[in-house]
Amino acid sequence: MSSIDPDNLPQGEAKAKAVQAMFDTIAPRYDLVNRIMTFRLDTRWRRRTVRSLRLPAGATVIDLACGTGDFCIDLARAGLVPFGFDLSIGMLRAARTTAPLVHADILHLPVGDHRVDGATCGFALRNLVELPAFFAELARVLRPGGRIGLLDVAEPDNAVLRWGHHVYFDRVVPRVGGLLSDKSAYAYLPKSVAYLPHPDTMISQLHDAGFVDVERTLLVPGSAQLLTATLGGRPSVG
Ligand SMILES: C[S@@+](CC[C@H](N)C(=O)[O-])C[C@H]1O[C@@H](n2cnc3c(N)ncnc32)[C@H](O)[C@@H]1O
């Protein structure tokens, strides 16, 4: 059982430890619950994210907070060369990808400066302790002209869809997740959205970190958002 308290969201170091322990706990059934909860839309959202990178075959792409490796599989299928990084040993052990996986905190990547062509990150922004530090780390490891695709949950713009989204996400998901996996982890999931800054804040944080062409797209039916951007500077990517 995970020890995270959804009614008292932790901060700082306590958050990092609680998130790591929670994902270690839910790792064995993470993929199953994900597919059921999103009606497999998560797979479509990841493929869309990979396409949005618009990188040539053979480009090196790091998948940050790779979890069980879904993004690495899609990146490899698209002819890219993926490397995954995650803090949870449980998630890494449950991974099914053949891509190299590294146990690391994505706020302190064991990657040299300006070494990679692209980066993806799925459903992890709200789990991080400090978002501007993450964006700065992305800017450090990417080559100028490198691309990022960051995927996370969102609220639909349309009022009716937003109502349905909240009923589903706040009431159904915790029950289904609790039944199939860990109760407190899936009660934390809807509450953890409170950690995610307003989209305008994230866009401005990406600009501050040196990214240009920052775009945000709501993905059908509006319960996921994709942030894409290019690292400023002279392009060195095909
Ligand atoms: C919701 S899962 C997403 C997994 C995967 N990206 C996907 O699309 O299914 C969030 C992942 O973020 C990882 N994570 C959270 N904070 C992290 C950090 N600071 N460094 C590395 N991984 C982290 C967790 O261990 C977990 O595997």
PDBQT file of the ligand as one rigid body, heavy atoms in Angstrom, charges set to zero:
ROOT
HETATM    1  C1  LIG A 301       2.298   8.693 -14.196  1.00  0.00    +0.000 C 
HETATM    2  S1  LIG A 301       3.852   7.907 -14.401  1.00  0.00    +0.000 S 
HETATM    3  C2  LIG A 301       4.138   8.120 -16.130  1.00  0.00    +0.000 C 
HETATM    4  C3  LIG A 301       4.980   7.050 -16.727  1.00  0.00    +0.000 C 
HETATM    5  C4  LIG A 301       5.166   7.150 -18.249  1.00  0.00    +0.000 C 
HETATM    6  N1  LIG A 301       5.835   8.363 -18.623  1.00  0.00    +0.000 N 
HETATM    7  C5  LIG A 301       3.859   7.028 -19.001  1.00  0.00    +0.000 C 
HETATM    8  O1  LIG A 301       3.640   7.819 -19.932  1.00  0.00    +0.000 OA
HETATM    9  O2  LIG A 301       3.070   6.123 -18.692  1.00  0.00    +0.000 OA
HETATM   10  C6  LIG A 301       4.959   9.101 -13.694  1.00  0.00    +0.000 C 
HETATM   11  C7  LIG A 301       6.386   8.607 -13.625  1.00  0.00    +0.000 C 
HETATM   12  O3  LIG A 301       7.213   9.697 -13.193  1.00  0.00    +0.000 OA
HETATM   13  C8  LIG A 301       8.272   9.156 -12.430  1.00  0.00    +0.000 C 
HETATM   14  N2  LIG A 301       8.902  10.253 -11.690  1.00  0.00    +0.000 N 
HETATM   15  C9  LIG A 301       8.317  11.120 -10.847  1.00  0.00    +0.000 A 
HETATM   16  N3  LIG A 301       9.226  12.019 -10.403  1.00  0.00    +0.000 NA
HETATM   17  C10 LIG A 301      10.409  11.707 -11.002  1.00  0.00    +0.000 A 
HETATM   18  C11 LIG A 301      11.721  12.264 -10.960  1.00  0.00    +0.000 A 
HETATM   19  N4  LIG A 301      12.000  13.343 -10.214  1.00  0.00    +0.000 N 
HETATM   20  N5  LIG A 301      12.687  11.694 -11.687  1.00  0.00    +0.000 NA
HETATM   21  C12 LIG A 301      12.422  10.594 -12.464  1.00  0.00    +0.000 A 
HETATM   22  N6  LIG A 301      11.214  10.034 -12.538  1.00  0.00    +0.000 NA
HETATM   23  C13 LIG A 301      10.202  10.572 -11.819  1.00  0.00    +0.000 A 
HETATM   24  C14 LIG A 301       7.569   8.113 -11.582  1.00  0.00    +0.000 C 
HETATM   25  O4  LIG A 301       8.465   7.188 -11.006  1.00  0.00    +0.000 OA
HETATM   26  C15 LIG A 301       6.626   7.485 -12.613  1.00  0.00    +0.000 C 
HETATM   27  O5  LIG A 301       7.224   6.397 -13.271  1.00  0.00    +0.000 OA
ENDROOT
TORSDOF 0
